[in-house]
Amino acid sequence: MTFRQKHLLGIEPLHPTEITAILDLADKYADLNRQSIKHSDALTGLTQINMFFENSTRTQASFEIAGKRLGADVMNMAMQASSIKKGETLIDTALTLNAMHPDLLVVRHPHSGAVDLLSQKVNCAVLNAGDGRHEHPTQALLDALTIRRRKGRLHRLNIAICGDIAHSRVARSNIILLGKMENRIRLIGPPTLLPSQFREFGCEVYDDMNEGLKDVDVVMMLRLQRERMDGGFIPSEREYYHRFGLDAEKLANAKDDAIVMHPGPMNRGVEIDGDIADDINRSVIQEQVEMGVAVRMAAMDLLAQNQREARMQGV
């Protein structure tokens, strides 16, 4: 088995060998992206449509650059100003797009399961760029690639995921991926932002940063998702930073060579101290952005290969 999926809707359906296949190809694209000529012809002649029902600078720009570097015709749809606003349903939008015969559809949607529903109504490959609180598979894959390149491996590491875990699809996808790859995962945050079901994934749960960060290899900070909060989850940002924001004192509990991650956008002085975010010896936050393009190139390349194979077999 290398990579047999028709779509990339989440990490959950992926076998560890499929995760490795994406990361191995992404490694090659990461090297290509550092060359003066960054283009491949893997998607030449194919059409990629980016449908973002939620705003996203990093993810949308990353998918657009990835598609263009692979030679695809890339179209970005401004869904906030689309026919959805005029009352068109998601399924009608999917059927309209399907009639245009795209090859790759990249979708971000505020509701969990919306991307999966859409994938059932189109004939092309669908990539989930984040759906509600459900999953954000390419973010977990780019995080995995960043860890693997920095640490030389992606198994048997102690990894702490810290902050707003309750509202984070990034946390969910990372927990699933890192668990599949045999890592020890610790979740750290206030009890109001730590759903109890994550204990079922075999995670260790802490509400104290100093205790939770002891001897970890990777510290993954999360954004406080105020737009998804409908109650008093934290007393104040100042209090949150004091207890759960990453500063030098708390980071000292981790291993000396521990790396610091954040999916962005960062709230400096709330989730993470600015000096740590900018520390080139510890922070891999800019590498995460760089690896995002490579991972999305790899995922689209593999899905397009599967699509071509299916067409040749008349499936």
N, C-alpha and C positions, 0 to 999 in steps of 0.2 A: 504493500500500500504506500502511495506517496500522498496524493491529494485527490479525493474522489467526490468532493462536494459540488453541487450545482449552484448553491448560493453560499454566502458567508453571513448568516443571520445571528450567530453567537458562537461562543467558545464551547458551550455545552455539547454540541454534536461532534466536535472534533476529536479524533484519536490523537494520542501523543505523537505518533509518527507524522500525522498531517500538520500538527503545530510545527514540528521540526522541519518539515518540507517547506513551509512558508518562510521560516526563519533562515533556512539555508539559502533560499533564492533571494531573500531580502538582503542577506549579507553581500551577495554579488552586486545587487542594485545599489547598496550603500557605497560600495567601492566605485561603481560607475558614476554615481552622483558627485564624487569628488574629482572626476576628470574634467578636462576643459570641454570635451564634447560629451554631453550627458544623455544622448538619445539612443533608444532602441527601437526596433520596428515590431515589437511583440503585439501591439494592438493596431497596427496600420490597417486602415480600411474599416475599423470598428467605431461605433458611436457610443459615447458615454454620456449619460444625463445625470447631473447632480441635482437632487430634489431635497432642499433643506427647509423643513417646516419650522425649525428652530434656528436662531442665529448661531453661527460658529465661524470664527475667523480661522483658527488653526486647522480644524478638520477639513473644512471646505477648500481652503487654499491648498492643503496637502494633497487631497484627492485630485484637484484640478491640475496641479503640477505633475503628479504621478501619471495621470492619463496622457498629458501632453508629451511627457518625456518618453512614453511608450508608443507615441504616434497616433493616438486615438483622436477622433473628432469629439471635442468636449463641449457640452452645453450646460450652463448653470441656469436653473429655473428659480426665479424669485417667487417662492411659494406664498410669501406674505401678501403679494399683490396678484395672486393667481385666481383662477376660477373657483378655487376652494372658498375664497371670500364671497363669491357670488352664490354659494350654496351647493356647489358640485361635491359629490361624495368622493372619498378616497378611492373607492373602487372605480367610479366613472373616470377619475383622473388616470388611474392605472390603465384602464381600457383604451383611453385616448392615446396615452403614450405608447402602449403596445402596438397600436396601429401604425406608429411611425417606425417600428422595427429597430429599437435600440438594441445594443448588445450587452451593455452594462448599465445598471441603474443603482446609483448611490443615494441612500435615503436616510435622513435624520428626521425623527418625528417625536413630539412630546408625549405620545401615548404608547405604553408598553404593548407589544404585539402588533402594532400597526404595520411595521416593516414586513413581518411574517405574512400577514394578510395580503399585503400588496404582492409579495413574491408568488402567491398562489394564483394571481390573476394575469401574470405576464409571462412571456416566453423567453425572457432574457435572464442573465445572471443578476441577482440583487445582492448588494452589500449593505449591511446595517452600519450606519454611521452614528448610531446611538438612538435607542427608542425608550423614552420614559425613564423608569428606574430599572429597566430590564437588563440590557447589555450594551457594551460598546467594544465589540471584538477587536477592531484594529488598534484601539488604544492599548488593550492588554497585550496584543502581539508586539507592538512597538516598545512597550515597557519591557517585555521579555527579551527582545533583541538587544535593547540597551543594557540590560543586566548581563546577558550572555557575553556581549562584547567586552564589558568592563571586568566581569568576574571570571571569564573563561569557561563558565558552565551555567546551567540552568536547572540544577537539581541539588537537593540537600543543602539549601541555603536557609538561613533564618531571616525571614522577611517580615517587617512590621508595616502594616497599613494603618495610617493614623488620621483621625478626624471624623468628618461627616460621612460615615459608612452607610447610614440609614437611607440617604437619598442618592447614593452614588452608584450608577451603572458601571463606572470605571472600577470601583471596588469589587462589585459582583463578578465582572469578567476576569479581573485579576485573581480573585480568590479561586475561581474555577480553573483557570489556566495554571497557576502556580501549584495548585493542589494536584492536578494531573501530572505535573512534572516533578512530583515528590519533594516539594519544599515544605518547610515548617512555617506556618503563617500565624502571625500574631495580629490581632485587631485591637487598636487603642483609641479610646475616645470617651466622651461623657456617656453615661447610661442612656440618656435621651436620644443619642445618635448611634446607638449600637443595637441593632435588631438581634433578638435572641436566636433566630433561626440559623445564624451563621455558625453557631456552635455545632450544628449538624454537619457542617462541611469539615469538621475536625480542626477548626481554628481555636487558638488560645485567645481569651478575651481579657483585656486589662482596662482599668479606668485611671491608671497612673502611668504617665509617660516614662518616668525614671525606671520604674520596674519593667515596663513593657519593652523598652529599648535596650535592655541589658544584653550585650553580646550579639546584637543583630548585624547581619551583613548588608542589609538594604533597608533604608527608611523611606517609605512612600507616603508623602503627605497628600491630603485631599483638599479640594476647595470646599469652603462652607457654602452650600447651595441654598442661599436665602430665598431664591425664587420658588423653591419646592417646599419651603417650610410654611406651615399654616398655624404655628403656635410658638410658645416660648421655649424653644429647644435649648437655648443657651442664655445665661443671665445677661451677658454683655460681651462685646468683642474683646474688650480689655481683659475681662475675667477669663475668656476663652484662651486668649494668647498666653496669659499667665500660667494656665494649667495645661493647655494642649498645643500651643504654638511651639514650633521647633526653634530652639535657640542653642547657643554653644554649650550651655550647662546641661541641657537635656541630651544633646547629641553625644556628649562625653561618655554616656553610658553604653553607646554602641561600640562595635569594634573600631579600632583605629583606622582601618581602611574601608569602613562602611560608606556606601554611596547614598546620596540624597536625591529623591525624585519628587516631581510634582507634575500632574497632567496639564496644569494651566487652565484658565488664567489664574495667576497667583494674587492673593490678598496679602501683600507684604505687611509684616507687623501684626497680622491676625493669625495666619496659619504657619508662617515661616518668617524668620528674621532675614532681612535683606542681605546681610553679609554672608549668611550661609547659602542663600540662593545663588549668590554670585561667586562663591568659592570654587575655583576651577579644579581644586584637588578633591573636593567632596561632591559637589553638585553636578548631576548629569542632565539637568533640565533642558539645556540647549541641545544636547545629544538626542534626547527624546524627540524633540521637534524634527531633527534631521532624520532619525530612524523612521519617523512617521511616513515620510515620503517613500522610503525604500520598502517598508512593509506593505503600503498600499499598492505600490507597483507590483510587488510579488503576488499579492492576493488577486489583483485583477488579471495578471498574466496567467496564473494557474486556473482561474475560473474560465477565462477565454479559451485556454487549451482544452478544458473539459467540454466546453460548449462546441468547439470545432469537432472534437471526437464524437460527440453525441449526434451532430448533424451528419457526419460521414457514415455513421451506423444507422442513420434514419430514425433515431429515437425522437 
